[in-house]
Amino acid sequence: MESEKIHCLIIGSGPAGYTAAIYAARANMKPVLYQGIQPGGQLTITTEVENYPGYANGVQGPEMMVDFEKQAARMGADIRFGLATKVDFSAPPFKVWIDEDKLVEADAVIIATGASAKWLGLESEERLNGFGVSACAVCDGFFFRGKEVAIVGAGDTAAEEALYLSKLCSTVHMFIRREEMRASKVMQERVQRTPNIKVYWNTNTDEILGENKVESVRVKNVKTGDLQTIPISGFFVAIGHQPNSDIFKGWLDMDEAGYLKTIPGTSKTNIEGVFAAGDVQDKIYRQAVTAAGSGCMAALDAERYLSAKGLV
Ligand SMILES: Cc1cc2nc3c(=O)[nH]c(=O)nc-3n(C[C@H](O)[C@H](O)[C@H](O)COP(=O)(O)OP(=O)(O)OC[C@H]3O[C@@H](n4cnc5c(N)ncnc54)[C@H](O)[C@@H]3O)c2cc1C
């Protein structure tokens, strides 16, 4: 098996990973960054980003992430395509296997593997994904201007997305599995005050209907068993995100949802020399700028760790 020994390994290529790479490269840590299956991370699936400081006129998400990559490469980061598939953090140097067939041993590891949207698991949802089914109102709401759409979810994110869609679409049908929402009171009130959001309590999605595009949705009232078919053009899933932390199970402390735990105010995990940044350790803010900020923290924490050990 091919193997290699390096100072600093960065796993993930979203705002957190690339920012860590910029700082680590400038600190002469010769970072190697593996991009994973989504080079550029979550922002590559969105359009306009208007809230990232420095882009006075806004920027397209994919374009912004190309800028991040170019900046990291210009500073000397070694950016590679590949997926971390297994780790052994029992002692430094930390072992990380890439694509199952390459071993990288690193003095310090920065984890910036982000998070992924959760899906309902329906066959029709998978088949029509990108053809009217979406997990992102901000990205795809625009395509359904003036049309009827549906959204599934009961948390703050679902409420926010429903409100966002209500400004673009004629009607937003919102399906809630229980008799109440999990969203904060303020968000619930905003949803219920919005005339074109129609809330369906105790309602499960049975099937999304349509051949090559979404045409309607069949829902079931879980109390009565009644089925109802509602014509819609877009179907949005807003049931949360899953942190990409599976391969770290058993090594790193995480909460019940799988978010990595860091020592408050730092990027340090429970293992000295292993750091975490971005959405994989942040279920509260989940923004590009906060991910980038924590990527900076991780590189600085890693630099101090390596320097204290006389390794850089
Ligand atoms: C549609 C959409 C629109 C958004 N719009 C905005 C916005 O307008 N403004 C804003 O501030 N935020 C926005 N966000 C949120 C923002 O995208 C995230 O907060 C941010 O991308 C998180 O950055 P990250 O670096 O932590 O991880 P991510 O961007 O999630 O990137 C994770 C990276 O890790 C890699 N990876 C995962 N597992 C592995 C592995 N095992 N091995 C190697 N690599 C791995 C992936 O390939 C990916 O490159 C949006 C999110 C979405 C989904």
The ligand as a Gaussian input file, in Angstrom:
#p B3LYP/6-31G(d) Opt

LIG

0 1
 C      -27.785000      25.236000      -0.827000
 C      -27.029000      25.936000       0.229000
 C      -26.940000      27.313000       0.208000
 C      -26.198000      27.970000       1.175000
 N      -26.090000      29.324000       1.110000
 C      -25.308000      29.968000       1.993000
 C      -25.115000      31.368000       1.902000
 O      -25.696000      32.044000       1.053000
 N      -24.295000      31.955000       2.805000
 C      -23.637000      31.244000       3.784000
 O      -22.885000      31.823000       4.550000
 N      -23.815000      29.908000       3.885000
 C      -24.626000      29.260000       3.024000
 N      -24.807000      27.910000       3.133000
 C      -24.132000      27.186000       4.221000
 C      -22.661000      26.936000       3.854000
 O      -22.616000      26.338000       2.591000
 C      -22.017000      26.045000       4.881000
 O      -22.157000      26.609000       6.160000
 C      -20.531000      25.871000       4.578000
 O      -20.344000      25.392000       3.270000
 C      -19.880000      24.918000       5.554000
 O      -18.569000      24.815000       5.200000
 P      -17.655000      23.591000       5.633000
 O      -16.291000      23.915000       5.127000
 O      -17.816000      23.308000       7.055000
 O      -18.230000      22.309000       4.911000
 P      -18.884000      21.956000       3.508000
 O      -19.090000      23.132000       2.652000
 O      -20.019000      21.080000       3.835000
 O      -17.745000      21.076000       2.823000
 C      -17.405000      19.821000       3.336000
 C      -16.262000      19.282000       2.516000
 O      -15.778000      18.083000       3.105000
 C      -15.561000      17.112000       2.091000
 N      -15.642000      15.795000       2.730000
 C      -16.668000      15.224000       3.408000
 N      -16.329000      14.003000       3.848000
 C      -15.049000      13.793000       3.442000
 C      -14.133000      12.715000       3.559000
 N      -14.455000      11.586000       4.208000
 N      -12.905000      12.846000       2.996000
 C      -12.550000      13.989000       2.360000
 N      -13.377000      15.045000       2.219000
 C      -14.602000      14.936000       2.740000
 C      -16.631000      17.392000       1.066000
 O      -16.276000      16.853000      -0.195000
 C      -16.621000      18.921000       1.069000
 O      -15.615000      19.398000       0.240000
 C      -25.553000      27.228000       2.180000
 C      -25.664000      25.839000       2.210000
 C      -26.403000      25.191000       1.244000
 C      -26.521000      23.693000       1.253000

